[in-house]
Amino acid sequence: MANEQHQHDQWFIPAGSRPEAGWTDVVDGRIEGWAHTGLRTGAVADGGELRLPADAVLSEVAVLGDAVLVDVASTTQPASVLVVRTDAGWMLRDAWAA
């Protein structure tokens, strides 16, 4: 069991240890040996923003009730975005680098 846990530790990345361009963490193919989908996490305070690449093209992938999954096609930073309808309007719920 301990050996199995050690094998998984190579993919453990502490929160906040890979910040980039306003994102809390960016996990992608630039990590040696990484062969999985990427992930970007971030927190936006009032008046703050997180930017997508200038060449991003958005397309709706799926409507899930009051949530929409959006594909962000980009030559530099492809991603998927989950947007949720709230009483105040549409809100970005989560985003993942592709």
N, CA, C and O atoms as a GROMACS GRO file, in nm:
protein
  392
    1MET      N    1   0.083  -0.120   0.000
    1MET     CA    2   0.000   0.000   0.000
    1MET      C    3   0.087   0.126   0.000
    1MET      O    4   0.059   0.220  -0.074
    2ALA      N    5   0.192   0.129   0.082
    2ALA     CA    6   0.280   0.246   0.087
    2ALA      C    7   0.347   0.270  -0.047
    2ALA      O    8   0.360   0.384  -0.090
    3ASN      N    9   0.391   0.162  -0.114
    3ASN     CA   10   0.454   0.175  -0.245
    3ASN      C   11   0.356   0.229  -0.347
    3ASN      O   12   0.392   0.313  -0.430
    4GLU      N   13   0.230   0.182  -0.342
    4GLU     CA   14   0.127   0.231  -0.433
    4GLU      C   15   0.104   0.381  -0.412
    4GLU      O   16   0.091   0.456  -0.509
    5GLN      N   17   0.100   0.425  -0.287
    5GLN     CA   18   0.081   0.568  -0.258
    5GLN      C   19   0.198   0.649  -0.311
    5GLN      O   20   0.178   0.757  -0.367
    6HIS      N   21   0.320   0.598  -0.296
    6HIS     CA   22   0.439   0.667  -0.346
    6HIS      C   23   0.430   0.687  -0.498
    6HIS      O   24   0.472   0.792  -0.548
    7GLN      N   25   0.378   0.590  -0.570
    7GLN     CA   26   0.364   0.602  -0.715
    7GLN      C   27   0.268   0.714  -0.752
    7GLN      O   28   0.288   0.780  -0.855
    8HIS      N   29   0.166   0.738  -0.672
    8HIS     CA   30   0.070   0.843  -0.700
    8HIS      C   31   0.120   0.981  -0.656
    8HIS      O   32   0.072   1.083  -0.706
    9ASP      N   33   0.215   0.985  -0.564
    9ASP     CA   34   0.267   1.113  -0.516
    9ASP      C   35   0.331   1.196  -0.626
    9ASP      O   36   0.333   1.319  -0.618
   10GLN      N   37   0.383   1.131  -0.731
   10GLN     CA   38   0.445   1.207  -0.840
   10GLN      C   39   0.344   1.298  -0.909
   10GLN      O   40   0.383   1.395  -0.974
   11TRP      N   41   0.213   1.268  -0.896
   11TRP     CA   42   0.110   1.349  -0.961
   11TRP      C   43   0.038   1.439  -0.862
   11TRP      O   44  -0.060   1.504  -0.898
   12PHE      N   45   0.083   1.443  -0.738
   12PHE     CA   46   0.024   1.532  -0.639
   12PHE      C   47   0.088   1.669  -0.653
   12PHE      O   48   0.210   1.682  -0.642
   13ILE      N   49   0.008   1.769  -0.677
   13ILE     CA   50   0.057   1.906  -0.694
   13ILE      C   51  -0.015   1.992  -0.591
   13ILE      O   52  -0.136   2.011  -0.602
   14PRO      N   53   0.056   2.045  -0.490
   14PRO     CA   54  -0.010   2.125  -0.386
   14PRO      C   55  -0.079   2.249  -0.445
   14PRO      O   56  -0.026   2.314  -0.535
   15ALA      N   57  -0.196   2.280  -0.393
   15ALA     CA   58  -0.271   2.398  -0.438
   15ALA      C   59  -0.185   2.523  -0.425
   15ALA      O   60  -0.120   2.544  -0.322
   16GLY      N   61  -0.185   2.603  -0.528
   16GLY     CA   62  -0.111   2.728  -0.527
   16GLY      C   63   0.035   2.716  -0.563
   16GLY      O   64   0.108   2.815  -0.560
   17SER      N   65   0.081   2.595  -0.596
   17SER     CA   66   0.224   2.576  -0.623
   17SER      C   67   0.263   2.602  -0.769
   17SER      O   68   0.382   2.604  -0.800
   18ARG      N   69   0.165   2.621  -0.859
   18ARG     CA   70   0.194   2.643  -1.000
   18ARG      C   71   0.115   2.763  -1.054
   18ARG      O   72   0.040   2.748  -1.150
   19PRO      N   73   0.129   2.881  -0.993
   19PRO     CA   74   0.053   2.998  -1.040
   19PRO      C   75   0.107   3.048  -1.175
   19PRO      O   76   0.225   3.035  -1.206
   20GLU      N   77   0.016   3.107  -1.254
   20GLU     CA   78   0.055   3.163  -1.383
   20GLU      C   79  -0.052   3.259  -1.432
   20GLU      O   80  -0.171   3.226  -1.433
   21ALA      N   81  -0.011   3.377  -1.473
   21ALA     CA   82  -0.098   3.476  -1.538
   21ALA      C   83  -0.231   3.497  -1.464
   21ALA      O   84  -0.336   3.504  -1.528
   22GLY      N   85  -0.227   3.507  -1.331
   22GLY     CA   86  -0.346   3.531  -1.253
   22GLY      C   87  -0.419   3.406  -1.209
   22GLY      O   88  -0.505   3.413  -1.121
   23TRP      N   89  -0.387   3.291  -1.267
   23TRP     CA   90  -0.448   3.165  -1.227
   23TRP      C   91  -0.379   3.114  -1.101
   23TRP      O   92  -0.258   3.134  -1.084
   24THR      N   93  -0.453   3.050  -1.011
   24THR     CA   94  -0.397   2.994  -0.888
   24THR      C   95  -0.302   2.880  -0.921
   24THR      O   96  -0.194   2.870  -0.864
   25ASP      N   97  -0.343   2.792  -1.013
   25ASP     CA   98  -0.261   2.679  -1.057
   25ASP      C   99  -0.284   2.653  -1.205
   25ASP      O  100  -0.397   2.665  -1.254
   26VAL      N  101  -0.178   2.616  -1.277
   26VAL     CA  102  -0.187   2.573  -1.416
   26VAL      C  103  -0.114   2.440  -1.426
   26VAL      O  104   0.007   2.432  -1.403
   27VAL      N  105  -0.189   2.336  -1.460
   27VAL     CA  106  -0.132   2.202  -1.477
   27VAL      C  107  -0.156   2.164  -1.622
   27VAL      O  108  -0.271   2.156  -1.666
   28ASP      N  109  -0.047   2.140  -1.696
   28ASP     CA  110  -0.062   2.106  -1.838
   28ASP      C  111   0.059   2.029  -1.888
   28ASP      O  112   0.143   1.985  -1.808
   29GLY      N  113   0.069   2.013  -2.018
   29GLY     CA  114   0.174   1.933  -2.080
   29GLY      C  115   0.314   1.984  -2.060
   29GLY      O  116   0.409   1.916  -2.099
   30ARG      N  117   0.331   2.100  -2.000
   30ARG     CA  118   0.467   2.149  -1.972
   30ARG      C  119   0.530   2.080  -1.852
   30ARG      O  120   0.650   2.094  -1.829
   31ILE      N  121   0.451   2.005  -1.776
   31ILE     CA  122   0.504   1.926  -1.664
   31ILE      C  123   0.563   1.799  -1.723
   31ILE      O  124   0.495   1.725  -1.794
   32GLU      N  125   0.689   1.773  -1.693
   32GLU     CA  126   0.757   1.656  -1.748
   32GLU      C  127   0.678   1.528  -1.716
   32GLU      O  128   0.645   1.502  -1.601
   33GLY      N  129   0.650   1.451  -1.819
   33GLY     CA  130   0.578   1.325  -1.803
   33GLY      C  131   0.427   1.338  -1.800
   33GLY      O  132   0.357   1.237  -1.795
   34TRP      N  133   0.374   1.460  -1.802
   34TRP     CA  134   0.229   1.480  -1.794
   34TRP      C  135   0.165   1.441  -1.927
   34TRP      O  136   0.202   1.494  -2.032
   35ALA      N  137   0.070   1.349  -1.923
   35ALA     CA  138   0.004   1.303  -2.045
   35ALA      C  139  -0.147   1.301  -2.028
   35ALA      O  140  -0.215   1.216  -2.084
   36HIS      N  141  -0.199   1.394  -1.950
   36HIS     CA  142  -0.342   1.397  -1.919
   36HIS      C  143  -0.399   1.532  -1.961
   36HIS      O  144  -0.325   1.619  -2.007
   37THR      N  145  -0.529   1.549  -1.945
   37THR     CA  146  -0.588   1.679  -1.970
   37THR      C  147  -0.530   1.778  -1.870
   37THR      O  148  -0.483   1.740  -1.764
   38GLY      N  149  -0.535   1.904  -1.904
   38GLY     CA  150  -0.482   2.007  -1.816
   38GLY      C  151  -0.590   2.062  -1.725
   38GLY      O  152  -0.707   2.026  -1.734
   39LEU      N  153  -0.548   2.150  -1.636
   39LEU     CA  154  -0.638   2.211  -1.541
   39LEU      C  155  -0.588   2.350  -1.505
   39LEU      O  156  -0.468   2.370  -1.485
   40ARG      N  157  -0.678   2.445  -1.498
   40ARG     CA  158  -0.648   2.579  -1.447
   40ARG      C  159  -0.748   2.608  -1.336
   40ARG      O  160  -0.867   2.584  -1.352
   41THR      N  161  -0.699   2.658  -1.225
   41THR     CA  162  -0.789   2.699  -1.118
   41THR      C  163  -0.762   2.846  -1.087
   41THR      O  164  -0.650   2.895  -1.106
   42GLY      N  165  -0.863   2.913  -1.042
   42GLY     CA  166  -0.846   3.054  -1.009
   42GLY      C  167  -0.961   3.105  -0.926
   42GLY      O  168  -1.068   3.046  -0.924
   43ALA      N  169  -0.938   3.215  -0.860
   43ALA     CA  170  -1.041   3.282  -0.782
   43ALA      C  171  -1.045   3.427  -0.828
   43ALA      O  172  -0.941   3.492  -0.841
   44VAL      N  173  -1.164   3.474  -0.853
   44VAL     CA  174  -1.180   3.611  -0.901
   44VAL      C  175  -1.253   3.692  -0.794
   44VAL      O  176  -1.367   3.662  -0.758
   45ALA      N  177  -1.187   3.795  -0.744
   45ALA     CA  178  -1.248   3.885  -0.648
   45ALA      C  179  -1.333   3.987  -0.724
   45ALA      O  180  -1.320   4.000  -0.846
   46ASP      N  181  -1.418   4.060  -0.654
   46ASP     CA  182  -1.498   4.164  -0.718
   46ASP      C  183  -1.407   4.256  -0.799
   46ASP      O  184  -1.308   4.308  -0.747
   47GLY      N  185  -1.442   4.275  -0.925
   47GLY     CA  186  -1.363   4.362  -1.012
   47GLY      C  187  -1.243   4.294  -1.075
   47GLY      O  188  -1.177   4.354  -1.159
   48GLY      N  189  -1.214   4.168  -1.036
   48GLY     CA  190  -1.100   4.096  -1.092
   48GLY      C  191  -1.137   4.025  -1.221
   48GLY      O  192  -1.254   4.024  -1.260
   49GLU      N  193  -1.038   3.966  -1.286
   49GLU     CA  194  -1.064   3.892  -1.409
   49GLU      C  195  -0.956   3.789  -1.434
   49GLU      O  196  -0.842   3.803  -1.389
   50LEU      N  197  -0.993   3.686  -1.507
   50LEU     CA  198  -0.899   3.588  -1.559
   50LEU      C  199  -0.922   3.586  -1.709
   50LEU      O  200  -1.036   3.573  -1.754
   51ARG      N  201  -0.816   3.599  -1.787
   51ARG     CA  202  -0.831   3.614  -1.932
   51ARG      C  203  -0.805   3.484  -2.006
   51ARG      O  204  -0.719   3.404  -1.969
   52LEU      N  205  -0.883   3.464  -2.112
   52LEU     CA  206  -0.861   3.355  -2.205
   52LEU      C  207  -0.774   3.407  -2.319
   52LEU      O  208  -0.765   3.528  -2.337
   53PRO      N  209  -0.710   3.320  -2.395
   53PRO     CA  210  -0.625   3.365  -2.505
   53PRO      C  211  -0.702   3.445  -2.610
   53PRO      O  212  -0.822   3.425  -2.629
   54ALA      N  213  -0.632   3.536  -2.678
   54ALA     CA  214  -0.694   3.623  -2.778
   54ALA      C  215  -0.755   3.545  -2.893
   54ALA      O  216  -0.852   3.592  -2.953
   55ASP      N  217  -0.701   3.429  -2.928
   55ASP     CA  218  -0.753   3.352  -3.041
   55ASP      C  219  -0.860   3.251  -3.002
   55ASP      O  220  -0.895   3.164  -3.081
   56ALA      N  221  -0.913   3.262  -2.880
   56ALA     CA  222  -1.012   3.166  -2.831
   56ALA      C  223  -1.142   3.173  -2.911
   56ALA      O  224  -1.193   3.282  -2.940
   57VAL      N  225  -1.195   3.056  -2.946
   57VAL     CA  226  -1.325   3.045  -3.012
   57VAL      C  227  -1.413   2.959  -2.922
   57VAL      O  228  -1.376   2.846  -2.890
   58LEU      N  229  -1.528   3.012  -2.881
   58LEU     CA  230  -1.616   2.941  -2.788
   58LEU      C  231  -1.725   2.867  -2.864
   58LEU      O  232  -1.781   2.920  -2.960
   59SER      N  233  -1.756   2.745  -2.820
   59SER     CA  234  -1.868   2.671  -2.877
   59SER      C  235  -1.936   2.590  -2.767
   59SER      O  236  -1.870   2.530  -2.682
   60GLU      N  237  -2.068   2.589  -2.772
   60GLU     CA  238  -2.147   2.516  -2.673
   60GLU      C  239  -2.133   2.366  -2.696
   60GLU      O  240  -2.150   2.319  -2.808
   61VAL      N  241  -2.102   2.293  -2.590
   61VAL     CA  242  -2.087   2.147  -2.599
   61VAL      C  243  -2.212   2.077  -2.548
   61VAL      O  244  -2.262   1.985  -2.613
   62ALA      N  245  -2.261   2.121  -2.434
   62ALA     CA  246  -2.379   2.056  -2.374
   62ALA      C  247  -2.453   2.153  -2.283
   62ALA      O  248  -2.392   2.232  -2.212
   63VAL      N  249  -2.586   2.145  -2.287
   63VAL     CA  250  -2.670   2.220  -2.195
   63VAL      C  251  -2.722   2.120  -2.093
   63VAL      O  252  -2.785   2.020  -2.128
   64LEU      N  253  -2.696   2.149  -1.966
   64LEU     CA  254  -2.732   2.058  -1.857
   64LEU      C  255  -2.823   2.132  -1.759
   64LEU      O  256  -2.778   2.169  -1.650
   65GLY      N  257  -2.947   2.155  -1.796
   65GLY     CA  258  -3.038   2.231  -1.711
   65GLY      C  259  -2.994   2.376  -1.704
   65GLY      O  260  -2.994   2.446  -1.805
   66ASP      N  261  -2.956   2.421  -1.587
   66ASP     CA  262  -2.910   2.559  -1.568
   66ASP      C  263  -2.758   2.571  -1.578
   66ASP      O  264  -2.700   2.664  -1.523
   67ALA      N  265  -2.696   2.477  -1.646
   67ALA     CA  266  -2.551   2.480  -1.666
   67ALA      C  267  -2.520   2.454  -1.812
   67ALA      O  268  -2.591   2.379  -1.880
   68VAL      N  269  -2.414   2.516  -1.860
   68VAL     CA  270  -2.370   2.497  -1.998
   68VAL      C  271  -2.221   2.469  -1.998
   68VAL      O  272  -2.143   2.541  -1.935
   69LEU      N  273  -2.181   2.362  -2.069
   69LEU     CA  274  -2.041   2.330  -2.087
   69LEU      C  275  -1.998   2.391  -2.219
   69LEU      O  276  -2.059   2.367  -2.323
   70VAL      N  277  -1.891   2.471  -2.215
   70VAL     CA  278  -1.843   2.544  -2.333
   70VAL      C  279  -1.702   2.500  -2.365
   70VAL      O  280  -1.618   2.488  -2.275
   71ASP      N  281  -1.674   2.476  -2.493
   71ASP     CA  282  -1.540   2.444  -2.540
   71ASP      C  283  -1.472   2.573  -2.583
   71ASP      O  284  -1.532   2.654  -2.654
   72VAL      N  285  -1.347   2.593  -2.540
   72VAL     CA  286  -1.268   2.709  -2.580
   72VAL      C  287  -1.156   2.658  -2.670
   72VAL      O  288  -1.057   2.605  -2.621
   73ALA      N  289  -1.173   2.676  -2.801
   73ALA     CA  290  -1.070   2.633  -2.896
   73ALA      C  291  -0.966   2.744  -2.909
   73ALA      O  292  -1.001   2.860  -2.929
   74SER      N  293  -0.840   2.708  -2.898
   74SER     CA  294  -0.730   2.804  -2.905
   74SER      C  295  -0.604   2.730  -2.944
   74SER      O  296  -0.581   2.618  -2.901
   75THR      N  297  -0.522   2.793  -3.025
   75THR     CA  298  -0.396   2.729  -3.061
   75THR      C  299  -0.297   2.731  -2.946
   75THR      O  300  -0.205   2.650  -2.942
   76THR      N  301  -0.315   2.823  -2.852
   76THR     CA  302  -0.220   2.835  -2.741
   76THR      C  303  -0.272   2.780  -2.609
   76THR      O  304  -0.195   2.722  -2.533
   77GLN      N  305  -0.402   2.796  -2.580
   77GLN     CA  306  -0.456   2.754  -2.451
   77GLN      C  307  -0.598   2.700  -2.462
   77GLN      O  308  -0.691   2.767  -2.418
   78PRO      N  309  -0.619   2.581  -2.521
   78PRO     CA  310  -0.754   2.525  -2.528
   78PRO      C  311  -0.807   2.491  -2.389
   78PRO      O  312  -0.729   2.460  -2.299
   79ALA      N  313  -0.938   2.497  -2.371
   79ALA     CA  314  -0.996   2.473  -2.240
   79ALA      C  315  -1.143   2.434  -2.252
   79ALA      O  316  -1.202   2.443  -2.360
   80SER      N  317  -1.201   2.391  -2.141
   80SER     CA  318  -1.344   2.372  -2.127
   80SER      C  319  -1.390   2.456  -2.010
   80SER      O  320  -1.317   2.471  -1.912
   81VAL      N  321  -1.512   2.512  -2.020
   81VAL     CA  322  -1.563   2.603  -1.918
   81VAL      C  323  -1.704   2.562  -1.881
   81VAL      O  324  -1.785   2.532  -1.969
   82LEU      N  325  -1.734   2.560  -1.752
   82LEU     CA  326  -1.869   2.532  -1.704
   82LEU      C  327  -1.930   2.663  -1.655
   82LEU      O  328  -1.876   2.728  -1.566
   83VAL      N  329  -2.043   2.700  -1.716
   83VAL     CA  330  -2.113   2.824  -1.680
   83VAL      C  331  -2.248   2.785  -1.621
   83VAL      O  332  -2.317   2.698  -1.675
   84VAL      N  333  -2.286   2.851  -1.510
   84VAL     CA  334  -2.409   2.816  -1.439
   84VAL      C  335  -2.500   2.938  -1.428
   84VAL      O  336  -2.454   3.049  -1.400
   85ARG      N  337  -2.631   2.917  -1.452
   85ARG     CA  338  -2.728   3.026  -1.437
   85ARG      C  339  -2.763   3.042  -1.289
   85ARG      O  340  -2.798   2.945  -1.222
   86THR      N  341  -2.754   3.164  -1.239
   86THR     CA  342  -2.791   3.194  -1.101
   86THR      C  343  -2.900   3.302  -1.103
   86THR      O  344  -2.936   3.350  -1.210
   87ASP      N  345  -2.951   3.339  -0.986
   87ASP     CA  346  -3.051   3.445  -0.978
   87ASP      C  347  -2.995   3.578  -1.029
   87ASP      O  348  -3.069   3.663  -1.079
   88ALA      N  349  -2.864   3.596  -1.016
   88ALA     CA  350  -2.799   3.720  -1.058
   88ALA      C  351  -2.755   3.718  -1.205
   88ALA      O  352  -2.709   3.819  -1.257
   89GLY      N  353  -2.770   3.603  -1.273
   89GLY     CA  354  -2.727   3.590  -1.412
   89GLY      C  355  -2.634   3.472  -1.428
   89GLY      O  356  -2.626   3.386  -1.340
   90TRP      N  357  -2.562   3.468  -1.539
   90TRP     CA  358  -2.470   3.357  -1.566
   90TRP      C  359  -2.340   3.377  -1.492
   90TRP      O  360  -2.288   3.489  -1.484
   91MET      N  361  -2.285   3.268  -1.437
   91MET     CA  362  -2.163   3.275  -1.357
   91MET      C  363  -2.067   3.166  -1.403
   91MET      O  364  -2.108   3.052  -1.425
   92LEU      N  365  -1.939   3.201  -1.418
   92LEU     CA  366  -1.837   3.102  -1.446
   92LEU      C  367  -1.820   3.015  -1.323
   92LEU      O  368  -1.788   3.065  -1.216
   93ARG      N  369  -1.843   2.885  -1.338
   93ARG     CA  370  -1.834   2.793  -1.223
   93ARG      C  371  -1.698   2.725  -1.216
   93ARG      O  372  -1.642   2.708  -1.108
   94ASP      N  373  -1.645   2.686  -1.332
   94ASP     CA  374  -1.517   2.615  -1.334
   94ASP      C  375  -1.459   2.620  -1.473
   94ASP      O  376  -1.530   2.643  -1.571
   95ALA      N  377  -1.327   2.599  -1.484
   95ALA     CA  378  -1.260   2.598  -1.613
   95ALA      C  379  -1.147   2.496  -1.608
   95ALA      O  380  -1.079   2.484  -1.506
   96TRP      N  381  -1.127   2.423  -1.717
   96TRP     CA  382  -1.022   2.322  -1.727
   96TRP      C  383  -0.944   2.344  -1.854
   96TRP      O  384  -1.003   2.361  -1.960
   97ALA      N  385  -0.813   2.343  -1.845
   97ALA     CA  386  -0.729   2.348  -1.966
   97ALA      C  387  -0.740   2.214  -2.037
   97ALA      O  388  -0.745   2.109  -1.973
   98ALA      N  389  -0.744   2.218  -2.168
   98ALA     CA  390  -0.759   2.093  -2.243
   98ALA      C  391  -0.623   2.034  -2.275
   98ALA      O  392  -0.615   1.929  -2.339
   0.00000   0.00000   0.00000
